[in-house]
Amino acid sequence: MATTVGTIPKPVRMDSYGVLRVGRTRVSLDSVVYDFKRGADAAEIQRDFDTLSLAEVHAAIAYYLHNKEEVEAYLVEQEIENDNAQERIERGFPPSVTREMLLARKNGEDPNWPPK
């Protein structure tokens, strides 16, 4: 009797935004790798991301370990992009109340506070 072995699905895919995702889920490879690097085992990671199967977590970790240099470079790029996005958001939507304003209110130095 012949044994049929199925194919293993791709562990990681890139979405339309350039983010590496695990399997067919929306979980980013970044999230799995950061948990793995902080010492979480596959079962812990699977509990954190319950849309992933244990097999998908193991596959994502294996993908990271086999492509460590490329994934680390990708993680650096993602961090830079996240920082740039945060700066764009803060420039586009500056806070209406600054820390200095809050301190002045707290210390009773703001003549316009409390509002009348």
Biopython code that builds the backbone (N, CA, C, O; Angstrom):
import numpy as np
from Bio.PDB.StructureBuilder import StructureBuilder

atoms = [
    (1, "MET", "N", (0.836, -1.173, 0.000)),
    (1, "MET", "CA", (0.000, 0.000, 0.000)),
    (1, "MET", "C", (0.891, 1.250, 0.000)),
    (1, "MET", "O", (1.813, 1.367, 0.807)),
    (2, "ALA", "N", (0.605, 2.163, -0.901)),
    (2, "ALA", "CA", (1.400, 3.382, -1.026)),
    (2, "ALA", "C", (0.901, 4.427, -0.024)),
    (2, "ALA", "O", (-0.298, 4.562, 0.219)),
    (3, "THR", "N", (1.834, 5.141, 0.532)),
    (3, "THR", "CA", (1.499, 6.218, 1.455)),
    (3, "THR", "C", (1.578, 7.542, 0.706)),
    (3, "THR", "O", (2.552, 7.827, 0.010)),
    (4, "THR", "N", (0.543, 8.329, 0.866)),
    (4, "THR", "CA", (0.523, 9.639, 0.219)),
    (4, "THR", "C", (0.870, 10.703, 1.247)),
    (4, "THR", "O", (0.282, 10.767, 2.327)),
    (5, "VAL", "N", (1.817, 11.520, 0.896)),
    (5, "VAL", "CA", (2.242, 12.598, 1.783)),
    (5, "VAL", "C", (1.774, 13.913, 1.168)),
    (5, "VAL", "O", (2.069, 14.211, 0.010)),
    (6, "GLY", "N", (1.051, 14.685, 1.949)),
    (6, "GLY", "CA", (0.571, 15.976, 1.456)),
    (6, "GLY", "C", (1.682, 17.008, 1.448)),
    (6, "GLY", "O", (2.747, 16.808, 2.033)),
    (7, "THR", "N", (1.420, 18.089, 0.788)),
    (7, "THR", "CA", (2.406, 19.162, 0.762)),
    (7, "THR", "C", (2.223, 20.058, 1.982)),
    (7, "THR", "O", (1.120, 20.197, 2.509)),
    (8, "ILE", "N", (3.287, 20.642, 2.405)),
    (8, "ILE", "CA", (3.250, 21.556, 3.542)),
    (8, "ILE", "C", (2.987, 22.955, 2.993)),
    (8, "ILE", "O", (3.683, 23.402, 2.081)),
    (9, "PRO", "N", (1.980, 23.657, 3.544)),
    (9, "PRO", "CA", (1.696, 25.003, 3.050)),
    (9, "PRO", "C", (2.852, 25.960, 3.349)),
    (9, "PRO", "O", (3.645, 25.735, 4.263)),
    (10, "LYS", "N", (2.926, 27.026, 2.561)),
    (10, "LYS", "CA", (3.965, 28.029, 2.796)),
    (10, "LYS", "C", (3.776, 28.605, 4.201)),
    (10, "LYS", "O", (2.670, 29.008, 4.560)),
    (11, "PRO", "N", (4.848, 28.645, 4.997)),
    (11, "PRO", "CA", (4.695, 29.120, 6.368)),
    (11, "PRO", "C", (4.490, 30.629, 6.470)),
    (11, "PRO", "O", (3.892, 31.119, 7.428)),
    (12, "VAL", "N", (4.993, 31.365, 5.473)),
    (12, "VAL", "CA", (4.960, 32.827, 5.543)),
    (12, "VAL", "C", (4.595, 33.371, 4.174)),
    (12, "VAL", "O", (5.029, 32.844, 3.149)),
    (13, "ARG", "N", (3.795, 34.428, 4.163)),
    (13, "ARG", "CA", (3.441, 35.107, 2.914)),
    (13, "ARG", "C", (3.534, 36.606, 3.153)),
    (13, "ARG", "O", (3.413, 37.077, 4.284)),
    (14, "MET", "N", (3.751, 37.347, 2.073)),
    (14, "MET", "CA", (3.786, 38.796, 2.174)),
    (14, "MET", "C", (2.430, 39.334, 1.729)),
    (14, "MET", "O", (1.931, 38.977, 0.662)),
    (15, "ASP", "N", (1.837, 40.196, 2.557)),
    (15, "ASP", "CA", (0.535, 40.757, 2.193)),
    (15, "ASP", "C", (0.709, 41.964, 1.279)),
    (15, "ASP", "O", (1.832, 42.321, 0.924)),
    (16, "SER", "N", (-0.388, 42.584, 0.904)),
    (16, "SER", "CA", (-0.343, 43.697, -0.057)),
    (16, "SER", "C", (0.338, 44.939, 0.509)),
    (16, "SER", "O", (0.679, 45.851, -0.245)),
    (17, "TYR", "N", (0.543, 44.989, 1.834)),
    (17, "TYR", "CA", (1.218, 46.126, 2.467)),
    (17, "TYR", "C", (2.702, 45.856, 2.706)),
    (17, "TYR", "O", (3.405, 46.696, 3.269)),
    (18, "GLY", "N", (3.173, 44.699, 2.285)),
    (18, "GLY", "CA", (4.587, 44.365, 2.467)),
    (18, "GLY", "C", (4.906, 43.775, 3.823)),
    (18, "GLY", "O", (6.069, 43.732, 4.223)),
    (19, "VAL", "N", (3.879, 43.314, 4.544)),
    (19, "VAL", "CA", (4.067, 42.726, 5.873)),
    (19, "VAL", "C", (4.063, 41.210, 5.735)),
    (19, "VAL", "O", (3.194, 40.641, 5.074)),
    (20, "LEU", "N", (5.039, 40.560, 6.362)),
    (20, "LEU", "CA", (5.091, 39.106, 6.353)),
    (20, "LEU", "C", (4.073, 38.559, 7.350)),
    (20, "LEU", "O", (4.090, 38.926, 8.525)),
    (21, "ARG", "N", (3.189, 37.682, 6.881)),
    (21, "ARG", "CA", (2.131, 37.085, 7.697)),
    (21, "ARG", "C", (2.355, 35.582, 7.791)),
    (21, "ARG", "O", (2.910, 34.968, 6.880)),
    (22, "VAL", "N", (1.920, 35.001, 8.895)),
    (22, "VAL", "CA", (2.082, 33.563, 9.110)),
    (22, "VAL", "C", (0.893, 32.828, 8.514)),
    (22, "VAL", "O", (-0.260, 33.109, 8.841)),
    (23, "GLY", "N", (1.194, 31.882, 7.633)),
    (23, "GLY", "CA", (0.144, 31.086, 7.002)),
    (23, "GLY", "C", (-0.883, 31.955, 6.319)),
    (23, "GLY", "O", (-0.541, 32.925, 5.643)),
    (24, "ARG", "N", (-2.152, 31.604, 6.496)),
    (24, "ARG", "CA", (-3.243, 32.386, 5.906)),
    (24, "ARG", "C", (-3.881, 33.314, 6.932)),
    (24, "ARG", "O", (-4.988, 33.811, 6.724)),
    (25, "THR", "N", (-3.183, 33.547, 8.036)),
    (25, "THR", "CA", (-3.726, 34.392, 9.098)),
    (25, "THR", "C", (-3.240, 35.826, 8.933)),
    (25, "THR", "O", (-2.445, 36.129, 8.044)),
    (26, "ARG", "N", (-3.731, 36.699, 9.803)),
    (26, "ARG", "CA", (-3.282, 38.085, 9.806)),
    (26, "ARG", "C", (-2.155, 38.305, 10.828)),
    (26, "ARG", "O", (-1.689, 39.430, 11.005)),
    (27, "VAL", "N", (-1.726, 37.244, 11.488)),
    (27, "VAL", "CA", (-0.652, 37.344, 12.477)),
    (27, "VAL", "C", (0.660, 37.616, 11.748)),
    (27, "VAL", "O", (1.034, 36.892, 10.826)),
    (28, "SER", "N", (1.348, 38.664, 12.173)),
    (28, "SER", "CA", (2.612, 39.008, 11.512)),
    (28, "SER", "C", (3.734, 38.094, 11.989)),
    (28, "SER", "O", (3.747, 37.626, 13.128)),
    (29, "LEU", "N", (4.666, 37.858, 11.088)),
    (29, "LEU", "CA", (5.854, 37.092, 11.461)),
    (29, "LEU", "C", (6.601, 37.824, 12.566)),
    (29, "LEU", "O", (7.197, 37.200, 13.444)),
    (30, "ASP", "N", (6.563, 39.153, 12.518)),
    (30, "ASP", "CA", (7.224, 39.967, 13.537)),
    (30, "ASP", "C", (6.788, 39.533, 14.935)),
    (30, "ASP", "O", (7.618, 39.336, 15.822)),
    (31, "SER", "N", (5.471, 39.386, 15.121)),
    (31, "SER", "CA", (4.916, 39.047, 16.429)),
    (31, "SER", "C", (5.435, 37.698, 16.913)),
    (31, "SER", "O", (5.820, 37.555, 18.074)),
    (32, "VAL", "N", (5.444, 36.726, 16.033)),
    (32, "VAL", "CA", (5.915, 35.387, 16.399)),
    (32, "VAL", "C", (7.402, 35.430, 16.731)),
    (32, "VAL", "O", (7.836, 34.850, 17.726)),
    (33, "VAL", "N", (8.177, 36.112, 15.905)),
    (33, "VAL", "CA", (9.625, 36.176, 16.121)),
    (33, "VAL", "C", (9.951, 36.907, 17.421)),
    (33, "VAL", "O", (10.819, 36.463, 18.172)),
    (34, "TYR", "N", (9.268, 38.021, 17.701)),
    (34, "TYR", "CA", (9.542, 38.746, 18.946)),
    (34, "TYR", "C", (9.241, 37.883, 20.166)),
    (34, "TYR", "O", (10.004, 37.888, 21.132)),
    (35, "ASP", "N", (8.135, 37.141, 20.130)),
    (35, "ASP", "CA", (7.832, 36.228, 21.238)),
    (35, "ASP", "C", (8.901, 35.147, 21.355)),
    (35, "ASP", "O", (9.354, 34.833, 22.456)),
    (36, "PHE", "N", (9.303, 34.580, 20.224)),
    (36, "PHE", "CA", (10.325, 33.536, 20.216)),
    (36, "PHE", "C", (11.640, 34.066, 20.777)),
    (36, "PHE", "O", (12.296, 33.390, 21.569)),
    (37, "LYS", "N", (12.028, 35.280, 20.366)),
    (37, "LYS", "CA", (13.296, 35.865, 20.816)),
    (37, "LYS", "C", (13.282, 36.211, 22.297)),
    (37, "LYS", "O", (14.335, 36.258, 22.932)),
    (38, "ARG", "N", (12.095, 36.455, 22.853)),
    (38, "ARG", "CA", (12.024, 36.750, 24.287)),
    (38, "ARG", "C", (11.971, 35.475, 25.124)),
    (38, "ARG", "O", (11.925, 35.529, 26.353)),
    (39, "GLY", "N", (11.977, 34.313, 24.434)),
    (39, "GLY", "CA", (12.088, 33.043, 25.139)),
    (39, "GLY", "C", (10.823, 32.204, 25.181)),
    (39, "GLY", "O", (10.814, 31.147, 25.813)),
    (40, "ALA", "N", (9.757, 32.642, 24.529)),
    (40, "ALA", "CA", (8.519, 31.861, 24.515)),
    (40, "ALA", "C", (8.697, 30.630, 23.637)),
    (40, "ALA", "O", (9.338, 30.687, 22.588)),
    (41, "ASP", "N", (8.120, 29.515, 24.079)),
    (41, "ASP", "CA", (8.164, 28.329, 23.223)),
    (41, "ASP", "C", (6.948, 28.330, 22.297)),
    (41, "ASP", "O", (6.072, 29.188, 22.406)),
    (42, "ALA", "N", (6.909, 27.363, 21.391)),
    (42, "ALA", "CA", (5.862, 27.339, 20.370)),
    (42, "ALA", "C", (4.463, 27.266, 20.982)),
    (42, "ALA", "O", (3.537, 27.908, 20.486)),
    (43, "ALA", "N", (4.305, 26.494, 22.048)),
    (43, "ALA", "CA", (2.988, 26.360, 22.683)),
    (43, "ALA", "C", (2.535, 27.692, 23.295)),
    (43, "ALA", "O", (1.360, 28.047, 23.210)),
    (44, "GLU", "N", (3.465, 28.422, 23.910)),
    (44, "GLU", "CA", (3.126, 29.734, 24.471)),
    (44, "GLU", "C", (2.729, 30.713, 23.368)),
    (44, "GLU", "O", (1.767, 31.468, 23.513)),
    (45, "ILE", "N", (3.470, 30.692, 22.278)),
    (45, "ILE", "CA", (3.170, 31.583, 21.155)),
    (45, "ILE", "C", (1.805, 31.237, 20.585)),
    (45, "ILE", "O", (1.028, 32.131, 20.250)),
    (46, "GLN", "N", (1.506, 29.954, 20.471)),
    (46, "GLN", "CA", (0.210, 29.536, 19.939)),
    (46, "GLN", "C", (-0.915, 29.996, 20.863)),
    (46, "GLN", "O", (-1.987, 30.362, 20.380)),
    (47, "ARG", "N", (-0.703, 29.987, 22.161)),
    (47, "ARG", "CA", (-1.723, 30.485, 23.102)),
    (47, "ARG", "C", (-1.916, 31.993, 22.932)),
    (47, "ARG", "O", (-3.034, 32.494, 23.049)),
    (48, "ASP", "N", (-0.825, 32.716, 22.658)),
    (48, "ASP", "CA", (-0.932, 34.169, 22.447)),
    (48, "ASP", "C", (-1.668, 34.497, 21.154)),
    (48, "ASP", "O", (-2.375, 35.501, 21.079)),
    (49, "PHE", "N", (-1.507, 33.664, 20.149)),
    (49, "PHE", "CA", (-2.110, 33.891, 18.831)),
    (49, "PHE", "C", (-2.949, 32.670, 18.478)),
    (49, "PHE", "O", (-2.510, 31.798, 17.728)),
    (50, "ASP", "N", (-4.152, 32.617, 19.023)),
    (50, "ASP", "CA", (-4.957, 31.402, 18.902)),
    (50, "ASP", "C", (-5.506, 31.157, 17.503)),
    (50, "ASP", "O", (-6.125, 30.120, 17.262)),
    (51, "THR", "N", (-5.294, 32.089, 16.574)),
    (51, "THR", "CA", (-5.681, 31.813, 15.184)),
    (51, "THR", "C", (-4.629, 30.958, 14.479)),
    (51, "THR", "O", (-4.869, 30.440, 13.388)),
    (52, "LEU", "N", (-3.466, 30.814, 15.109)),
    (52, "LEU", "CA", (-2.408, 29.972, 14.552)),
    (52, "LEU", "C", (-2.491, 28.573, 15.133)),
    (52, "LEU", "O", (-2.782, 28.393, 16.315)),
    (53, "SER", "N", (-2.235, 27.596, 14.297)),
    (53, "SER", "CA", (-2.099, 26.229, 14.803)),
    (53, "SER", "C", (-0.673, 26.074, 15.337)),
    (53, "SER", "O", (0.212, 26.871, 15.025)),
    (54, "LEU", "N", (-0.477, 25.054, 16.131)),
    (54, "LEU", "CA", (0.864, 24.788, 16.652)),
    (54, "LEU", "C", (1.824, 24.507, 15.496)),
    (54, "LEU", "O", (2.986, 24.911, 15.537)),
    (55, "ALA", "N", (1.341, 23.822, 14.477)),
    (55, "ALA", "CA", (2.175, 23.534, 13.302)),
    (55, "ALA", "C", (2.589, 24.825, 12.603)),
    (55, "ALA", "O", (3.731, 24.948, 12.159)),
    (56, "GLU", "N", (1.668, 25.792, 12.499)),
    (56, "GLU", "CA", (2.006, 27.072, 11.857)),
    (56, "GLU", "C", (3.055, 27.837, 12.658)),
    (56, "GLU", "O", (3.933, 28.485, 12.089)),
    (57, "VAL", "N", (2.954, 27.757, 13.984)),
    (57, "VAL", "CA", (3.960, 28.424, 14.828)),
    (57, "VAL", "C", (5.321, 27.783, 14.614)),
    (57, "VAL", "O", (6.316, 28.482, 14.426)),
    (58, "HIS", "N", (5.369, 26.455, 14.643)),
    (58, "HIS", "CA", (6.641, 25.762, 14.409)),
    (58, "HIS", "C", (7.188, 26.105, 13.023)),
    (58, "HIS", "O", (8.392, 26.315, 12.872)),
    (59, "ALA", "N", (6.329, 26.163, 12.020)),
    (59, "ALA", "CA", (6.769, 26.482, 10.662)),
    (59, "ALA", "C", (7.317, 27.911, 10.598)),
    (59, "ALA", "O", (8.321, 28.159, 9.932)),
    (60, "ALA", "N", (6.659, 28.850, 11.288)),
    (60, "ALA", "CA", (7.122, 30.243, 11.297)),
    (60, "ALA", "C", (8.482, 30.362, 11.981)),
    (60, "ALA", "O", (9.361, 31.087, 11.514)),
    (61, "ILE", "N", (8.645, 29.644, 13.089)),
    (61, "ILE", "CA", (9.938, 29.656, 13.791)),
    (61, "ILE", "C", (11.018, 29.035, 12.899)),
    (61, "ILE", "O", (12.129, 29.558, 12.813)),
    (62, "ALA", "N", (10.694, 27.927, 12.240)),
    (62, "ALA", "CA", (11.659, 27.292, 11.334)),
    (62, "ALA", "C", (12.017, 28.241, 10.193)),
    (62, "ALA", "O", (13.182, 28.341, 9.807)),
    (63, "TYR", "N", (11.021, 28.933, 9.659)),
    (63, "TYR", "CA", (11.277, 29.902, 8.586)),
    (63, "TYR", "C", (12.249, 30.974, 9.082)),
    (63, "TYR", "O", (13.205, 31.323, 8.390)),
    (64, "TYR", "N", (11.996, 31.491, 10.284)),
    (64, "TYR", "CA", (12.886, 32.508, 10.862)),
    (64, "TYR", "C", (14.308, 31.954, 11.013)),
    (64, "TYR", "O", (15.275, 32.608, 10.623)),
    (65, "LEU", "N", (14.432, 30.762, 11.573)),
    (65, "LEU", "CA", (15.759, 30.198, 11.831)),
    (65, "LEU", "C", (16.509, 29.898, 10.530)),
    (65, "LEU", "O", (17.732, 30.030, 10.479)),
    (66, "HIS", "N", (15.793, 29.497, 9.488)),
    (66, "HIS", "CA", (16.431, 29.197, 8.198)),
    (66, "HIS", "C", (16.747, 30.456, 7.391)),
    (66, "HIS", "O", (17.579, 30.422, 6.484)),
    (67, "ASN", "N", (16.090, 31.556, 7.717)),
    (67, "ASN", "CA", (16.274, 32.812, 6.974)),
    (67, "ASN", "C", (16.584, 33.959, 7.924)),
    (67, "ASN", "O", (16.130, 35.085, 7.723)),
    (68, "LYS", "N", (17.354, 33.665, 8.950)),
    (68, "LYS", "CA", (17.568, 34.605, 10.051)),
    (68, "LYS", "C", (18.099, 35.958, 9.583)),
    (68, "LYS", "O", (17.603, 37.001, 10.011)),
    (69, "GLU", "N", (19.084, 35.947, 8.724)),
    (69, "GLU", "CA", (19.688, 37.199, 8.264)),
    (69, "GLU", "C", (18.659, 38.076, 7.538)),
    (69, "GLU", "O", (18.555, 39.273, 7.803)),
    (70, "GLU", "N", (17.909, 37.466, 6.627)),
    (70, "GLU", "CA", (16.915, 38.213, 5.861)),
    (70, "GLU", "C", (15.771, 38.697, 6.758)),
    (70, "GLU", "O", (15.305, 39.828, 6.620)),
    (71, "VAL", "N", (15.323, 37.840, 7.671)),
    (71, "VAL", "CA", (14.224, 38.227, 8.563)),
    (71, "VAL", "C", (14.673, 39.343, 9.503)),
    (71, "VAL", "O", (13.909, 40.276, 9.751)),
    (72, "GLU", "N", (15.880, 39.270, 10.024)),
    (72, "GLU", "CA", (16.376, 40.331, 10.903)),
    (72, "GLU", "C", (16.445, 41.664, 10.149)),
    (72, "GLU", "O", (16.091, 42.705, 10.702)),
    (73, "ALA", "N", (16.895, 41.637, 8.898)),
    (73, "ALA", "CA", (16.926, 42.860, 8.083)),
    (73, "ALA", "C", (15.504, 43.383, 7.861)),
    (73, "ALA", "O", (15.266, 44.589, 7.924)),
    (74, "TYR", "N", (14.564, 42.474, 7.603)),
    (74, "TYR", "CA", (13.156, 42.849, 7.440)),
    (74, "TYR", "C", (12.617, 43.486, 8.721)),
    (74, "TYR", "O", (11.902, 44.487, 8.655)),
    (75, "LEU", "N", (12.948, 42.922, 9.882)),
    (75, "LEU", "CA", (12.464, 43.472, 11.156)),
    (75, "LEU", "C", (12.994, 44.883, 11.390)),
    (75, "LEU", "O", (12.277, 45.742, 11.903)),
    (76, "VAL", "N", (14.247, 45.121, 11.015)),
    (76, "VAL", "CA", (14.814, 46.467, 11.137)),
    (76, "VAL", "C", (14.061, 47.428, 10.221)),
    (76, "VAL", "O", (13.725, 48.539, 10.630)),
    (77, "GLU", "N", (13.796, 47.009, 8.985)),
    (77, "GLU", "CA", (13.043, 47.851, 8.045)),
    (77, "GLU", "C", (11.647, 48.157, 8.590)),
    (77, "GLU", "O", (11.175, 49.290, 8.494)),
    (78, "GLN", "N", (10.990, 47.150, 9.159)),
    (78, "GLN", "CA", (9.646, 47.342, 9.710)),
    (78, "GLN", "C", (9.669, 48.324, 10.873)),
    (78, "GLN", "O", (8.775, 49.160, 11.004)),
    (79, "GLU", "N", (10.680, 48.224, 11.706)),
    (79, "GLU", "CA", (10.792, 49.139, 12.852)),
    (79, "GLU", "C", (11.000, 50.576, 12.380)),
    (79, "GLU", "O", (10.407, 51.504, 12.930)),
    (80, "ILE", "N", (11.834, 50.757, 11.370)),
    (80, "ILE", "CA", (12.055, 52.096, 10.810)),
    (80, "ILE", "C", (10.762, 52.633, 10.214)),
    (80, "ILE", "O", (10.408, 53.792, 10.432)),
    (81, "GLU", "N", (10.056, 51.796, 9.462)),
    (81, "GLU", "CA", (8.786, 52.215, 8.858)),
    (81, "GLU", "C", (7.755, 52.562, 9.928)),
    (81, "GLU", "O", (7.019, 53.538, 9.782)),
    (82, "ASN", "N", (7.694, 51.781, 10.994)),
    (82, "ASN", "CA", (6.766, 52.075, 12.093)),
    (82, "ASN", "C", (7.100, 53.409, 12.753)),
    (82, "ASN", "O", (6.203, 54.191, 13.067)),
    (83, "ASP", "N", (8.386, 53.667, 12.963)),
    (83, "ASP", "CA", (8.807, 54.947, 13.548)),
    (83, "ASP", "C", (8.432, 56.110, 12.636)),
    (83, "ASP", "O", (7.942, 57.139, 13.102)),
    (84, "ASN", "N", (8.662, 55.943, 11.335)),
    (84, "ASN", "CA", (8.318, 56.997, 10.372)),
    (84, "ASN", "C", (6.815, 57.243, 10.333)),
    (84, "ASN", "O", (6.369, 58.387, 10.250)),
    (85, "ALA", "N", (6.041, 56.173, 10.392)),
    (85, "ALA", "CA", (4.576, 56.317, 10.392)),
    (85, "ALA", "C", (4.118, 57.044, 11.643)),
    (85, "ALA", "O", (3.231, 57.895, 11.576)),
    (86, "GLN", "N", (4.711, 56.718, 12.781)),
    (86, "GLN", "CA", (4.354, 57.393, 14.033)),
    (86, "GLN", "C", (4.658, 58.891, 13.946)),
    (86, "GLN", "O", (3.856, 59.714, 14.388)),
    (87, "GLU", "N", (5.802, 59.238, 13.384)),
    (87, "GLU", "CA", (6.164, 60.650, 13.219)),
    (87, "GLU", "C", (5.180, 61.367, 12.296)),
    (87, "GLU", "O", (4.773, 62.494, 12.580)),
    (88, "ARG", "N", (4.792, 60.710, 11.175)),
    (88, "ARG", "CA", (3.821, 61.316, 10.256)),
    (88, "ARG", "C", (2.476, 61.548, 10.953)),
    (88, "ARG", "O", (1.844, 62.588, 10.765)),
    (89, "ILE", "N", (2.055, 60.595, 11.740)),
    (89, "ILE", "CA", (0.789, 60.724, 12.458)),
    (89, "ILE", "C", (0.866, 61.878, 13.451)),
    (89, "ILE", "O", (-0.054, 62.693, 13.528)),
    (90, "GLU", "N", (1.944, 61.952, 14.202)),
    (90, "GLU", "CA", (2.084, 63.009, 15.203)),
    (90, "GLU", "C", (2.185, 64.385, 14.554)),
    (90, "GLU", "O", (1.679, 65.363, 15.103)),
    (91, "ARG", "N", (2.838, 64.475, 13.380)),
    (91, "ARG", "CA", (2.910, 65.760, 12.677)),
    (91, "ARG", "C", (1.542, 66.170, 12.149)),
    (91, "ARG", "O", (1.180, 67.346, 12.185)),
    (92, "GLY", "N", (0.785, 65.193, 11.659)),
    (92, "GLY", "CA", (-0.525, 65.470, 11.081)),
    (92, "GLY", "C", (-1.594, 65.755, 12.118)),
    (92, "GLY", "O", (-2.569, 66.452, 11.836)),
    (93, "PHE", "N", (-1.415, 65.218, 13.315)),
    (93, "PHE", "CA", (-2.404, 65.384, 14.372)),
    (93, "PHE", "C", (-1.700, 65.742, 15.676)),
    (93, "PHE", "O", (-1.605, 64.920, 16.587)),
    (94, "PRO", "N", (-1.206, 66.978, 15.755)),
    (94, "PRO", "CA", (-0.511, 67.355, 16.984)),
    (94, "PRO", "C", (-1.482, 67.351, 18.168)),
    (94, "PRO", "O", (-2.673, 67.610, 18.001)),
    (95, "PRO", "N", (-0.975, 67.062, 19.339)),
    (95, "PRO", "CA", (-1.865, 67.041, 20.502)),
    (95, "PRO", "C", (-2.422, 68.438, 20.768)),
    (95, "PRO", "O", (-1.705, 69.434, 20.662)),
    (96, "SER", "N", (-3.709, 68.498, 21.115)),
    (96, "SER", "CA", (-4.320, 69.808, 21.391)),
    (96, "SER", "C", (-3.933, 70.297, 22.779)),
    (96, "SER", "O", (-3.989, 71.495, 23.057)),
    (97, "VAL", "N", (-3.544, 69.379, 23.644)),
    (97, "VAL", "CA", (-3.107, 69.744, 24.990)),
    (97, "VAL", "C", (-1.704, 69.188, 25.172)),
    (97, "VAL", "O", (-1.487, 67.984, 25.038)),
    (98, "THR", "N", (-0.762, 70.055, 25.475)),
    (98, "THR", "CA", (0.623, 69.620, 25.640)),
    (98, "THR", "C", (0.906, 69.304, 27.102)),
    (98, "THR", "O", (0.107, 69.620, 27.984)),
    (99, "ARG", "N", (2.017, 68.697, 27.340)),
    (99, "ARG", "CA", (2.439, 68.370, 28.701)),
    (99, "ARG", "C", (2.585, 69.645, 29.529)),
    (99, "ARG", "O", (2.206, 69.696, 30.699)),
    (100, "GLU", "N", (3.141, 70.666, 28.892)),
    (100, "GLU", "CA", (3.327, 71.932, 29.603)),
    (100, "GLU", "C", (1.985, 72.526, 30.030)),
    (100, "GLU", "O", (1.852, 73.060, 31.131)),
    (101, "MET", "N", (0.994, 72.425, 29.145)),
    (101, "MET", "CA", (-0.337, 72.935, 29.476)),
    (101, "MET", "C", (-0.937, 72.163, 30.655)),
    (101, "MET", "O", (-1.544, 72.754, 31.548)),
    (102, "LEU", "N", (-0.764, 70.865, 30.649)),
    (102, "LEU", "CA", (-1.291, 70.046, 31.739)),
    (102, "LEU", "C", (-0.612, 70.387, 33.058)),
    (102, "LEU", "O", (-1.270, 70.473, 34.095)),
    (103, "LEU", "N", (0.718, 70.582, 33.021)),
    (103, "LEU", "CA", (1.440, 70.952, 34.245)),
    (103, "LEU", "C", (0.990, 72.315, 34.754)),
    (103, "LEU", "O", (0.850, 72.512, 35.961)),
    (104, "ALA", "N", (0.761, 73.259, 33.837)),
    (104, "ALA", "CA", (0.289, 74.585, 34.246)),
    (104, "ALA", "C", (-1.087, 74.471, 34.895)),
    (104, "ALA", "O", (-1.358, 75.139, 35.893)),
    (105, "ARG", "N", (-1.941, 73.643, 34.345)),
    (105, "ARG", "CA", (-3.265, 73.442, 34.946)),
    (105, "ARG", "C", (-3.141, 72.820, 36.326)),
    (105, "ARG", "O", (-3.810, 73.240, 37.270)),
    (106, "LYS", "N", (-2.288, 71.826, 36.433)),
    (106, "LYS", "CA", (-2.104, 71.124, 37.701)),
    (106, "LYS", "C", (-1.584, 72.079, 38.773)),
    (106, "LYS", "O", (-2.014, 72.023, 39.925)),
    (107, "ASN", "N", (-0.672, 72.943, 38.392)),
    (107, "ASN", "CA", (-0.046, 73.858, 39.350)),
    (107, "ASN", "C", (-0.826, 75.156, 39.529)),
    (107, "ASN", "O", (-0.390, 76.050, 40.254)),
    (108, "GLY", "N", (-1.973, 75.258, 38.874)),
    (108, "GLY", "CA", (-2.791, 76.463, 39.013)),
    (108, "GLY", "C", (-2.222, 77.668, 38.289)),
    (108, "GLY", "O", (-2.566, 78.802, 38.622)),
    (109, "GLU", "N", (-1.364, 77.451, 37.314)),
    (109, "GLU", "CA", (-0.706, 78.547, 36.603)),
    (109, "GLU", "C", (-1.384, 78.881, 35.280)),
    (109, "GLU", "O", (-0.948, 79.796, 34.583)),
    (110, "ASP", "N", (-2.440, 78.159, 34.922)),
    (110, "ASP", "CA", (-3.151, 78.407, 33.672)),
    (110, "ASP", "C", (-4.365, 79.275, 33.969)),
    (110, "ASP", "O", (-5.315, 78.807, 34.597)),
    (111, "PRO", "N", (-4.351, 80.555, 33.523)),
    (111, "PRO", "CA", (-5.455, 81.448, 33.843)),
    (111, "PRO", "C", (-6.763, 81.061, 33.157)),
    (111, "PRO", "O", (-7.834, 81.515, 33.559)),
    (112, "ASN", "N", (-6.679, 80.231, 32.131)),
    (112, "ASN", "CA", (-7.880, 79.799, 31.398)),
    (112, "ASN", "C", (-8.439, 78.471, 31.921)),
    (112, "ASN", "O", (-9.348, 77.897, 31.321)),
    (113, "TRP", "N", (-7.897, 77.992, 33.030)),
    (113, "TRP", "CA", (-8.353, 76.724, 33.573)),
    (113, "TRP", "C", (-8.833, 76.887, 34.976)),
    (113, "TRP", "O", (-8.133, 77.561, 35.732)),
    (114, "PRO", "N", (-9.903, 76.374, 35.408)),
    (114, "PRO", "CA", (-10.853, 75.588, 34.610)),
    (114, "PRO", "C", (-11.668, 76.483, 33.688)),
    (114, "PRO", "O", (-11.832, 77.676, 33.944)),
    (115, "PRO", "N", (-12.177, 75.888, 32.609)),
    (115, "PRO", "CA", (-12.964, 76.689, 31.673)),
    (115, "PRO", "C", (-14.239, 77.197, 32.349)),
    (115, "PRO", "O", (-14.804, 76.534, 33.218)),
    (116, "LYS", "N", (-14.667, 78.360, 31.941)),
    (116, "LYS", "CA", (-15.843, 78.977, 32.573)),
    (116, "LYS", "C", (-17.071, 78.731, 31.786)),
    (116, "LYS", "O", (-18.151, 79.177, 32.172)),
]
sb = StructureBuilder()
sb.init_structure("model")
sb.init_model(0)
sb.init_chain("A")
sb.init_seg("    ")
for serial, (resi, resn, name, xyz) in enumerate(atoms, 1):
    if name == "N":
        sb.init_residue(resn, " ", resi, " ")
    sb.init_atom(name, np.array(xyz, "f"), 0.0, 1.0, " ", f" {name:<3s}", serial, name[0])
structure = sb.get_structure()
